[in-house]
Amino acid sequence: MFRYLVSINEALGQVLPNVGVIDCVEEVDLQDAVGRVLAKDVEAPFDVPPFDRAAVDGYAVRAEDTFGSSRTNPIRLPVRGFSRPGSPFNGTVGPGEAVEIATGAPLPPGTNAVVPYEDTRRDGDHVEVYRPVSVYGNVSRAGEDLRKGETILARGTRLKPWDVAVFASVGYTSLPVRCPPRVGLVATGNEVVEPGEPLGEGQVYNSTRVMVESMIRELGGRPKYYGIWPDDEEKLVGVITHALEENDMVITTGGVSVGKVDHTVRAVQSLRPDVFVHGVAVRPGRPNSVALVRGKPIVMLSGFPVAALVGFEVFARPILLAMLGAADEPRPTVRGRLTRRIAKPVNVKAFVRVRVYRHGDEVMVEPLALTGSGVLSTLSRGNGLLIVPEDLEGYDEGDIVEVQLLRPPA
């Protein structure tokens, strides 16, 4: 048993201050930038829109020429031409004149407002205005969207599809982004084999490695897999040392408990880490551990998939985000009624797999498992995680709780 369990915040407090942002920036094409993290603030090179433009179809006028107009007392103005996007009206509009204009077209010089079609009636070369318009009414002003020199997005922003569209609208073809953190992934265990290989007696497929590698990629890291290694401390020291030399951080799976065959922890200890935390106050996943060796983090995850997922969330995720200089993004949540009681020790943070579903007008939250860190199917059968903070002993049946959604409610 673990003699002392460190809180998540205490463990991260020892590691994160020593984790710097990756000192590597690369320029990528816009279409390849979605999901990447901006490495620098990016500014607007010019005003957007670059000129005053019509926000509706209608007639460009001087607003003061329309004052006092009504259905019973229309203002009659001669129409001098038509302004289209890409083919603006050439000339200056004088007092008491109008120019027909399409949405998005530049406002002709001399005008300061647009009267929409529905407030007018065309009569040959003249237009009758039935309603006054205010100065700059129905006009999208120059710089209304972005001002020249204004920061469009700040460094540390993870880019979305609409973000790159904004950059395209001001002429950018590429963006500076953080290089993906390089993450060495080492699997351990004499009983573990890769999917597709024949299973021997007492052996299991390496599902944990597949999950962790996918989570690294999803978060923006670049994993390098070093294979499955036997429960041999000397060999583990060698492969972990090699992985540290080639990567920005290392993640191991398996061999982190307190048994005779759990050699990963001892292998990392032999590397004389500056920080070493073995055993964390979380459920499931107490054996998940973290170390810092020569400035590089090593996250030691349980070989059991659900415990490894929790360990990745509490350790690997914040470390990778710190390396990218990015903030974590909020996840979708839902509030629902708990179908049965959940109990846990105080001072332990619990991640409970749940199924969220609708029952009539209510959202129900059904706990699937609190223990059973190897029962990976509960993550697929469920669709949410209920996180119970350290200062609570649990929740009672019928309590309204907030759940992080992994999939939409059933």
N, C-alpha and C positions, 0 to 999 in steps of 0.2 A: 504494500500500500504506500501511497505518497504521504510523506510525513508533513509536508506543507504545500498548500496549493496557492499559487500566486494569482491575483486578480488580473483580468484582461488589461485593465488600464495600467496596472503596475508593470506588467510585462512590456507593454508597448511603450511606456514611459522610459524604460531602459534602452529600448532599441531605436525608436523613431528619431530621437534627437541626433542619432549617429548615422542616419540614412539621408544622403543628399540626393538632389535631383540629378538624373543622368546628364552628364556633360557631353551630350551628342545631339546635334540638330541636323535634320535632313529636309531638303525641299522636295515636296511631292506634288504631282499634278492634282488639280481640284478633284477629279473623279476618284482619286485614290486617298483623299484626305478624310473622308467620312469615318468616324470612329477613332481618328487619331487625335492627339493632344497638341494644341498650339504651343509652340515654344517661345513666341514673342507676341507682344501686342501688335495688332494689325490695324492700320489707320485708313480712313477713307481718302483716296487721292484727290477727290473733288466733291463738290456739293451734289447730293442726290435728293430730288431731281436737280439737274444742273441749271434749270431755268424755271420760271413760273410757267405752269401748264394747266390746261383745262382739265377739271375733274369730272365734267359732264359734257355731253353733246349739247350744243346750243349756239349762242351768239356772244362773242367777245365785245364788251362795251366799256364805256366809262361809267362807273356806278352812279355818279352824280347825274348822268343823263336819264336815269330810270326813276329817280325820286319822284314820287307823286303819281306814278302810273297805276292804273287799275283796269278792270274789265270795262268799266263805263268811261274811263278816261285813259285810253292807251297812249303810249309814247311811240311815235312813228320815226324810225331811223332808216336811212339808206344803207344797204349792205354793199360793202366795197370788195368783197372777195371771200375765199374759203381757205382756212388754215387746217392742214392735215399733219399727223405725225410723219416726220421725214420729209414733208413738203410744206413748210410754214408759209404764211402770208408775207410777201415782200412789200414793205411799205409801212407807213405810219398812219394810224387811225386818228382822225381829227375829232374835235368835239361834235357831238350829235351824230356820230357814225358808228357802224357795227361791222363785224366780220364774222361770218359763219365759222364755227370751229368744232373740231372733233375731239373727243376725249384723248388726252395725252399730247395734244399739239401745243407748241409754244404759244404763250399769250402774245399777241401782236403789240408792238410798241404803241403807246398811247392808250391802251386799255388796262383795266385793273379789276375786271370781274367778268363772270360768264352768266348769262341768263339761260336757263335750260329751255329746251324746245317746248315743254309743256306749259310754259308761262308766256308763250309767244304765238303769233300767227304770221306766216309768210304771205306777203302780197306783192308778187312780182319782184322788183329790185329793192323792196322795202320790207321791214319787219315791224310788226306791232308788238310792243312789250306791255304785258298786262300786270306785271308785279315788279316792284322795285327790288334791287339786289344790293347788298352791302359791298363796301370796298373789299376786294379779294374774296368775295363770295364765290363759291364753286371753283376755287383756284387752288391747286396744289403748289405751294410756294417753293422756290429754290432752297435747297438745304433742309426741307421739311423732314425728310427721312434721315439723311446724314449730312453733317457739316464737314467740309474739307479739314483733315487733320484729326477728326474725331475718331476715337478708338471704336472699331467695329466690334471686335471681340478681344478679350484679354488673354494673355498667356495662361495656360492651365485649363483652358476650355476644351472639353471633348466635343468634337465637331459633329453636327447633325446635318442631314441632307439639306435643310433649309438654310443652314449657315453657309454652306459652299455656294448656294444660289445667290446669297447676298454678295459674297465676294466676286462671283461671276458678273453680277450687275454693275460692279465698278471696275471691271476689266482685269481682275486677277486671274492668272492661269495656273498658279502654283502657290503653295503655302509652306511656311517653316513649321515643322512639327518635331516633337521629341522622338528620338529613336526608341524603338521598343526595348524595354529592359530584357537582357538575356538571362534566362532562367534555366539552370541545370536541374534536371529531374532524375532522381535516383530511386529506383524501387528495390526493396529488400524482401527477403523471405525465402526459405527453402521450399515452402509449400505453394509459391506463386508461379504461375505460368502465363504466357501471353495468350490472348484470345486467338483461337484457330489451331492451337497446339493440342495434342491429346492430353486429357487429364489423367494423372496417376492417382493412386489411392491417397486420400487426404489432401489433395491439391485443389486449388481454386484459381479461377481466372483473375487476371490483373485488372479488374474493373476500376479500381481506385486510381491507377495511373491514367487511364483514359479520361476519367472525370477531371482530375487535377490538370492535366495537359490542356483540356478544353477550356477550363476556367482561366488558365493563364492567357490563352489566346483571346478569349472573350474580353478580358480586362485590358488587353493591349500589350502583353508581354510576348517574347519570342522563346518558346521552350526548346530545349535540346535534351533529348532523352538518352540516358546512359545505360539503359537496360536493367534487368533484374540481377541483383547481387545476393550471394548466399549470406547466411548469418555468420559472418566471419569478420571480426573486428579489424584485423589487419588489412583485409581486402577493402573493407568499407572506408578506412582511413585513406587508402590510395585513391579510390574513385571520387570520394568527396573532395579531396585536395585537388585532384585534376579538374573537377567540375568548378571549383572555386576559382581556379586560374583562368578558366575560359568564359566565365559568366559573371553577371552582376550580383546574383544571388543563387542559392541552391535550395531546392525543396526535396526532402526525402519522404518516402512512404514506408511505414512499417518499422518495427524494432525500437519503439519508443516507450514501451511500458516499463515495468520493473522486474520482469522475469529473467531467467537465466539465458534465454535466447534473444533478448532484446539488446543487440549490439550497437545499434545506430547511435544511441545516446552516448555510450562509452567511446565510440569512435570520434564523435564530435568533441567530447570532453578532452580527448587526447590531443586535439588541435590547439589547446590552450586558449579558449575563447575569451574575449574581453567581457562579454555578457553571456550568461547561460541561465535559461529558465526552463526547468523540467517539471511539468505538472501545472496545469492552469485550472482555475475555479470555473469550469464550464461543463455543461452536461448536455449531450454526450461529448466525449473527447478530452477527458482529463489528461491523458498522456501527451497530447499535442504540446510541442515545445519549440523554443526559439533560442538562437544563439547569434552572436556577432563575432566573426573571426576576421581579423585584419580589415575591419571596416565593412565586411560583406555579411549580410544576413543569411543564416541557415534556418529554414523553417522545417521542423521535423514533425510530420503528420502521422497520425495513426494509419495502420494498414486497412482498418475497417472504413468502408466508404463514407458512411454518414458522419462518423467522427472526423474523418479527413475533411469533409465538406465544411464542418463547423470550424475546424482548425484553419482552413484556408480563409474563411470569412473573417476570423478574428485576428489572424496574423498576416497571412500572405497578401490579402487584399489591401489593408492599409499600407503595407510596405511597398507594394507595387505602385499604388497611387502616389506615395511620397516620392518614389523614383521618377514618376512622370510629372511631378509638380501639379497634380490634378486633385480636385476635390471629389469626394464620393457623390454620386448622384442619388437623389431620393428614389425609393422604390415604391411601386403602387401598394397601397394598404387598403384594408376594409375592416369595418367594425362588425362584430357578430356576437351571437349568444353561445356560450360554451355549453356543450352537451353533457360533459361530465367533469368531475373535479380533477385538477392537476396539482400534485404536491412535489416539492423539492426542498433540499436543505437551504437554509439561509446562507448568504454570502457566496452562492453559486449561481451563475447565469445559465439559464436553460434555453435550449433551442428545441422546440417541440414541433414535430411534424404533424400537420393537421389537414383535414379535408374541409373546405369551405363550400357550403351549398345553400340553396334557397329552399325554404319551407314556408309556403304561403307568402306572406309579406315580410318574413324575417330572414336574416342571414344567420346561418348556424355554423358553428365551428366545432368539428369533431376531432379530438386528439387521436392520432394514430399510434404514436410511440414517443416516449421520453427516453427510454433506454433502448437497447438493441442497436448498437452503433454499426452493426454490419448489415442491417436489414435495409438495403438500398432501395428496394421496391416501394417502401413507404414514401419516398420522395416522388416517385412517378405516380403512385396511386393517390397521393395527396396533391394539394395545389397551394400550400402555404406553410409558412413558419411562424409560430407563435413564440416570441422571445420574452421570457420571464426574467425580469431584472433581479439583481443579487439581493436586494432588500426585501423581497417578497418570499413567502413560503409556498406560494402557488396561487391558484384561482379556484373558486368554488363553482360548482355546476350552476349555470344560469347567469354567471357574470358576463358583462359585455367587455370583450377584449378586442385589441387591435392586432391584425395579422398582416404580415408581409406576404403579398401574393406572388406565387411562382407561376401560376396560370390563372385564367379567369375562373370565377366561381362556377360550380356546376349548375 
